[in-house]
Amino acid sequence: MHELAVSESILKIALENAEKAHASSIKSINLEIGQLASLVDESINFYWDIISEGTIAQGAVLTINRISVEMRCFDCGKVFIPDGESFECPDCSSIRVQVIRGDEMRVESIDVE
């Protein structure tokens, strides 16, 4: 159900920006979603088709680009991509790490007509 709220937010952003651009229709929306964001692409698309019906966004294609995870070690400062098994720093083995990329979700661009 989390994806419904996300889809509603995407629609709101798209409609607001389309209105500012005096657009008659929204053709596509490009999204960036981090690998750690607990969102399912298929569910976003499912809800999108339902909530965009009857709006200028009906039929717009959502393109989802998944962003890889990057982390920074608090102890040694190493920036690394986790191996998928562990978030442990590969240089010093510390588990004191911070996600610096890969948990975001944003509308990258909106194509309108």
N, C-alpha and C positions, 0 to 999 in steps of 0.2 A: 504494500500500500504506500510505502515511502515514495515509490516512483510516480504515483499519482500527483502528489504535492510538487515534485520536481517538474513533472510535465506541465502542471498548471503554471508554475513560475516561468518556465520557458515560453509558454504561450503569452503570458502577460508581458514579458520583456519583448517578444517579437511583435506583438500588436502595438505596444507603445512606440517602438522604434519605427514600425511601418507607418504609423499615423504621422510621426514627425517628418517622414520622408514623402508623405502624400502618396503612398503606394496603394495600388488597387489589389495587389495580391502578394503573398509571400510564397516564394518558390522553394527555398531550402534554408535550412538552419544548420550551421556547423557548430558542434559542441566539443569541448575538451573535458574529459572526465578522467580523473586519476584512477590508477589500478586499485588503490585502497578505498576509493569511494564505494560504499556498499550499495551500488546501483546496478540493476540488470538491464542491459541494452534493450532486450526484447520487450521487457515490461514498459520501459519508457516509450517505445514505439507503439505498443498496444494502447496505452492510455492516450498518447498523442492523437492517434486516429479518432478516438472517441471525443476528446475534448475540443479538438480543432474543427470538428464538423460544424458547418454553418458560419464559420468565420472566414476572413480572407486568408487564413493559414491552412484551410482545408486542402489536403493533397500535398502540402509541403513535405519535402523529404528531410528527415533528420539524419545527419551524418555525424557519427560519434567517433572521435579520435581518442584512444586511450593513452594516457600519459604514464610513462614508467615511473616507478618509485625511486627516489633518491633520498639518501639519509646522510646526516652528519654526526660524527662521533663527538660527544662532549669532552672526552678525555684526550684524544690526540688530534682532533680537528679534521680527520679524514672524511672526505665526501665520497660516498660509494653507493652502488646499486646492490641491494640485497640479493642473495642467491636464490631466494624463494623458500629456502628451508629455515633460515634464521635471519634475525635483524642484527646479529652480532657484528661488530666492526672487524673487517678482515685483517686489519693491521695490528690492533692491540687486544682484540677479543672482548672489548668492553660491550656491555649491553646498555650503556648510558648513551642512547642515540636519539636523534630528533628527525622526524620526517620533514624534509624541506621541499619535496615535490612528490606528487602522486596521490594526494588526497583531495585535490581541488575539483570543482565542477564549474564551468563557465560557458557562456555563449560566445563563441569566437567570432562568428559573422552571420549575417542574415542577408539572403539574396531576395530582393523584392522586384516587383515590376510596376 
